[in-house]
Amino acid sequence: MQYEDPAGLAAAFHAKLDALRGSGTRLAMLFCNSLSAVVDGSGGALPVISPVTVYSELAPLRSTLAVTGNAHALVGVERTVRAANPDHRLLGVSDPALVRGIEAGDPEAAFHASHLPTTLRLADRLGLEAVALACTHFTAVLPFVTAVSALPVIDVGTRLVELTEQALATTAGPVGRG
């Protein structure tokens, strides 16, 4: 849907935020990297914690390997990081087959069948500073990633949960699950 009707998707997203706010919700979390590349959550009816929030944390670094589930999501990572730090060197890889393998129920086999182990070793050799697992599916392969690479790993899925928990500690009211 993000490829076929981004404007319709954005309109539906903001309508949902409006409805959640109307029911008393004070905070929303967008748990999809691809959707966050299409839908601008800022300036909506509610504060939104999204992968874009995490991508902005990469900006102080000089270089990152970003691994996404599709190229559309990779655009969102690059756009966010470059806006904050135009000198940041981003090596981006998208791997839809890894996502499908995780969804099939065997993350370990999917990881080892993918090009990710080789890409991680290349990132180490290139001297990149960190790896960003910029697909919420990739939390499932986090242990395999850390076993292959010595680089610090920023797992967007894990970080979204951490940021949401921090925000909830300071935000009263129900949290939307729409």
C-alpha positions as CSV (number, residue, x, y, z in Angstrom):
1,M,0.0,0.0,0.0
2,Q,2.9,2.4,0.7
3,Y,3.9,2.1,-3.0
4,E,0.4,2.5,-4.4
5,D,-1.3,5.2,-2.4
6,P,1.0,7.1,0.0
7,A,-1.4,10.0,0.3
8,G,-4.3,7.8,1.1
9,L,-2.2,6.0,3.7
10,A,-1.1,9.3,5.3
11,A,-4.8,10.5,5.4
12,A,-5.9,7.2,7.0
13,F,-3.1,7.4,9.5
14,H,-3.9,10.9,10.6
15,A,-7.6,10.1,10.8
16,K,-6.7,7.3,13.1
17,L,-4.6,9.7,15.2
18,D,-7.6,12.1,15.4
19,A,-9.9,9.3,16.5
20,L,-7.4,8.1,19.2
21,R,-7.0,11.6,20.5
22,G,-10.8,11.9,20.7
23,S,-10.9,8.8,22.9
24,G,-8.4,10.3,25.3
25,T,-5.2,8.7,24.0
26,R,-2.1,11.0,24.5
27,L,0.7,9.0,22.7
28,A,1.0,6.7,19.7
29,M,3.7,4.4,18.5
30,L,4.1,3.6,14.8
31,F,5.9,0.2,14.8
32,C,6.6,-0.1,11.1
33,N,9.7,1.2,9.3
34,S,8.1,1.2,5.9
35,L,5.1,3.1,7.0
36,S,7.2,5.7,8.8
37,A,9.0,6.3,5.6
38,V,5.7,7.3,3.9
39,V,3.7,8.8,6.7
40,D,5.0,11.9,8.5
41,G,3.9,11.5,12.1
42,S,5.0,14.9,13.2
43,G,2.4,17.7,13.5
44,G,-0.5,15.2,13.9
45,A,-3.2,15.1,16.5
46,L,-0.9,13.1,18.9
47,P,2.8,12.8,19.5
48,V,4.1,9.8,17.6
49,I,7.1,7.7,18.4
50,S,8.2,6.0,15.2
51,P,11.3,4.5,13.5
52,V,12.0,8.1,12.3
53,T,12.5,8.9,16.0
54,V,15.2,6.2,16.2
55,Y,16.8,7.2,12.9
56,S,17.5,10.7,14.2
57,E,19.6,9.1,16.9
58,L,22.0,7.9,14.3
59,A,22.9,11.4,13.1
60,P,25.7,12.0,15.6
61,L,27.6,9.0,14.2
62,R,29.9,9.4,11.2
63,S,28.8,6.2,9.5
64,T,26.2,3.5,9.7
65,L,25.1,0.3,8.0
66,A,21.3,0.5,7.7
67,V,19.5,-2.8,7.0
68,T,15.9,-2.5,6.0
69,G,13.1,-4.7,4.8
70,N,12.6,-2.8,1.6
71,A,14.1,0.1,-0.3
72,H,11.3,2.4,0.5
73,A,12.1,2.1,4.2
74,L,15.8,2.8,3.3
75,V,14.8,6.1,1.8
76,G,13.2,7.1,5.2
77,V,16.4,6.2,7.1
78,E,18.6,8.2,4.6
79,R,16.3,11.2,4.5
80,T,16.1,11.4,8.3
81,V,19.8,10.9,9.0
82,R,21.0,13.3,6.2
83,A,18.6,16.0,7.3
84,A,20.3,16.0,10.7
85,N,23.9,15.3,9.5
86,P,24.6,15.8,5.8
87,D,28.1,14.4,6.3
88,H,26.9,11.0,7.7
89,R,27.9,8.1,5.5
90,L,25.1,5.6,5.3
91,L,25.6,2.3,3.7
92,G,22.1,0.9,3.0
93,V,20.9,-2.6,2.3
94,S,17.3,-3.8,1.9
95,D,16.4,-7.4,2.2
96,P,12.8,-8.3,1.6
97,A,13.7,-12.0,1.4
98,L,15.0,-11.9,5.0
99,V,11.6,-10.4,6.1
100,R,9.7,-13.2,4.3
101,G,12.0,-15.8,5.9
102,I,11.4,-14.4,9.4
103,E,7.6,-14.4,8.7
104,A,7.9,-18.0,7.6
105,G,8.9,-18.8,11.2
106,D,12.6,-19.6,11.1
107,P,14.6,-16.4,11.8
108,E,17.9,-18.3,12.2
109,A,17.6,-20.1,8.8
110,A,16.5,-16.9,7.2
111,F,19.5,-15.0,8.6
112,H,22.0,-17.6,7.5
113,A,20.4,-17.9,4.0
114,S,20.6,-14.1,3.6
115,H,23.5,-11.9,2.5
116,L,23.4,-10.2,5.9
117,P,26.3,-12.2,7.5
118,T,28.6,-11.2,4.6
119,T,27.3,-7.6,4.7
120,L,28.0,-7.3,8.4
121,R,31.5,-8.6,8.0
122,L,32.0,-6.0,5.2
123,A,30.7,-3.2,7.5
124,D,33.3,-4.3,10.1
125,R,36.1,-4.1,7.5
126,L,34.9,-0.7,6.2
127,G,35.1,0.7,9.7
128,L,31.5,1.7,10.0
129,E,30.5,2.8,13.5
130,A,27.2,1.0,13.9
131,V,24.6,-1.3,12.4
132,A,21.0,-0.1,12.4
133,L,18.4,-2.9,12.1
134,A,15.8,-0.7,10.5
135,C,13.0,-3.2,10.2
136,T,11.0,-4.2,13.2
137,H,11.1,-7.8,11.9
138,F,14.8,-7.8,12.4
139,T,14.6,-7.9,16.2
140,A,14.1,-11.7,15.5
141,V,17.6,-12.0,14.1
142,L,19.3,-9.6,16.6
143,P,21.2,-12.5,18.4
144,F,22.6,-13.7,15.1
145,V,23.6,-10.2,14.0
146,T,25.5,-9.6,17.3
147,A,27.2,-13.0,17.0
148,V,28.6,-12.0,13.5
149,S,29.4,-8.4,14.0
150,A,31.5,-6.5,16.6
151,L,29.8,-3.2,15.7
152,P,27.2,-1.7,18.1
153,V,23.7,-2.6,16.9
154,I,20.8,-0.3,17.0
155,D,17.7,-2.4,16.8
156,V,14.8,-0.2,15.8
157,G,12.1,-2.5,17.2
158,T,13.8,-2.7,20.6
159,R,14.5,1.0,20.7
160,L,10.9,1.9,19.8
161,V,9.7,-0.1,22.8
162,E,12.3,1.6,25.1
163,L,11.3,5.1,23.9
164,T,7.6,4.3,24.3
165,E,8.1,3.1,27.8
166,Q,10.1,6.3,28.6
167,A,7.3,8.4,27.2
168,L,4.6,6.5,29.0
169,A,6.4,7.2,32.3
170,T,5.8,10.9,31.7
171,T,2.5,10.7,29.8
172,A,-0.9,10.2,31.6
173,G,-3.8,8.6,29.8
174,P,-4.4,5.5,27.7
175,V,-2.1,4.6,24.8
176,G,-3.7,3.9,21.4
177,R,-3.3,0.5,19.9
178,G,-5.0,1.2,16.6
